[in-house]
Amino acid sequence: MKRILVTGAAGFIGYNLCLDLLKRGDQIIGVDNINDYYDINLKLSRLKILQEFENFIFIKADVSDFLAMNILFKDHKIDRVCHLAAQAGVRYSIENPLVYEKSNGLGTLVILECCRHFNVKYFVYASSSSVYGGIKEVPFNESQDVSSPISLYAATKKYNELQASVYHKLYGIHVTGLRFFTVYGPYGRPDMAVFIFTKNIVEGKKIDVYNNGEMSRDFTYVSDIVQGIVSSIDKCEGCEVFNLCRGESIKLMDFISAIEVATGKKAIINYMPMQSGDVKITNGDNSKARNLLGYCPKVSVNKGVNEFVKWYKWYYSIEE
């Protein structure tokens, strides 16, 4: 049994990860500041489920609070860290840049400093597919140059990779960065496309589709992402970065069609121009994760969308 610190424990991916680790018997110290970036009731619903486990301890705190994190590390003998806490969202970063510097930059630095001072030698953290920016060659692979991000959010994630690399070189901490590709699934974030599209389609409202629908994404179901994270926690060694993705780029219009089928309703589409900081396509090469982590994504887009819509209707008490 490992004692694992999971930051961002009430978040979408954090919650799903904690649930998986708790079920296998690990002791989880969950940290989250429960901010109001989106409806906190969703975060509290996730947290309520986690708190049913005896091997889960929750601490409400901000990872950028150095004193609070020092107390946490002092009070709990941490074996490994999975650092998922971050301010998410490419578009939100354009309007609220200072939030990203505090949460993503300082927050990661604080956790790394705590790992250093409390002799925690294993650090897994969330990066993002957004670091690939405007790279044209797909599928994206970990050896490509990602030094030219096109959004502040992406820049903070690239900075996190650099921070982790420095702490590996200076202090021998084993660090593994995970570049997530468009994660979706039950208990997902309300600012994500699948959530917005499902909500508006169910309610008969228009959905905004950018770049006139000429977009593709490597949509990756949350249980597949969790499998990759758990393997990373168990096998964290050296200084590595992995793509966690399905490895298949799906046209946005095909994704919308899957939601239409799952909801039984037709989308009313409002075509919009491309947004600043956005990219036309994401498509990841997951061969490195397959080879070194045993990563094996299993959930198809159609199955994943069906599971999300089923959860959405249950959670919001929508009758068929």
Number of C-alpha atoms within 10 A of each C-alpha: 9 13 18 23 26 25 28 26 32 28 26 22 25 23 24 23 23 28 21 16 19 17 11 10 15 16 22 25 23 25 26 23 16 20 11 9 13 12 12 14 11 18 22 14 14 20 21 12 11 23 14 9 15 11 16 20 14 17 14 14 17 20 26 20 15 17 11 15 20 17 11 18 19 13 9 12 15 22 18 21 24 27 24 24 26 25 22 18 17 17 15 17 20 15 9 11 14 11 15 23 19 19 20 23 21 18 24 27 20 18 23 23 16 20 23 17 13 15 16 19 20 25 27 28 25 21 27 21 23 27 25 25 22 17 17 12 10 12 16 18 18 17 7 10 11 16 12 14 19 18 21 23 27 25 22 26 26 24 18 22 24 12 16 23 21 15 20 21 12 9 13 16 24 22 28 28 28 24 24 24 24 22 22 24 23 21 21 22 22 16 14 13 18 22 21 15 25 25 19 15 22 20 11 13 15 14 20 18 20 17 15 15 20 14 19 19 20 25 27 26 26 25 21 18 25 23 18 25 26 19 15 27 20 13 15 22 16 14 20 17 20 25 27 34 32 27 21 19 19 17 18 22 15 14 19 23 16 18 27 19 13 18 20 12 15 14 21 14 16 13 14 13 12 16 10 11 18 17 19 17 21 27 24 26 19 22 19 16 20 16 10 12 20 14 24 18 21 13 15 14 21 15 13 22 27 19 15 22 22 15 16 20 16 11 13 9 9 10 6 6
